[in-house]
Amino acid sequence: MKHKISVQLYTLREQCAADFPGTLRKLAEIGYSGVQFAGYHGHEPASLKAVIEETGLRVSGLHVGESELLNDWERLIAEARLFGTPDIVCAGIGADNRNEAGYRSVKRRFNEVASRLQDEGLRVSYHNHAFEFDTTVDGKDGLSFLIEAAPDNLILAEPDVYWLKKGGRDPVAFLAPYADRAPILHMKDMTDDEEQTYAEVGTGTIDFEAIIRWGEASGVEWYVVEQDSCKSDPLECVKTSYANLSKLMDKIG
């Protein structure tokens, strides 16, 4: 299982901006098998690909904006091919689409792009926050509407377990319908205090053992550590998350 542990580089955005190649090398030294991109901080993708190959890391998807996915998908195809990943993930939708009409439009347009990308051997997934639960469409919350487990819906899920809990959902119960439709999970813990903010995996209140057991039975290919903000050195935070995830995976076997 540990070969499935990756990290979302948004967590390390300041480190990547200062020294992207060096940050990738440090992540490989920690033990991470993969990284998930969220922009390139002025670097050419080909130069980063060279460091990926040097370190033996793999790429567990490209996080992109709503507009990029809808309007620049040909570039995304080229970058996904360069990095050898089948996964292009929308990181969220803008405030102007967080209403019933917006969700309907996004679902339709994302499916159109997903159909084109499917012909290229690529997948489109959606990364949730908690705001999707604030809108109802066809009797479902906005997230469940977007990632509906239906044959004619090509939008896969990249569930963020922290945001599921923040939105008042039990992560494992929410995940249940998405077996083989969630190739990537975002692993982020929640502090056990009134703030209920971001925490290193294994230091908070989320039951990651149950999540991993679901993932192993349900086709999850990557467990991606993410921490939107860190109260200490982000590299130390992702090191802690890696160590705790590794121990848990050893326990599960």
Protein Blocks (a to p, Z undefined) as FASTA:
>chain_A
ZZmpccdfklmmmmmmmommlmmmmmmmnopabdcdebjehpafklmmmmmmmnopaceb
jaddfklmmmmmmmmmmmmmmnopabdcdfbdcfklmcfklmmmmmmmmmmmmmmmmmno
pacdddddfklmmpceehiafklmmmoccfklcbdcdddfklmmmnopafklmmmmmgoi
afbccddddddbfkopaddehiambdfklmmmmmmmnopabdcdddfbacbdfklmmmmm
mmmmmmmmmmnZZ
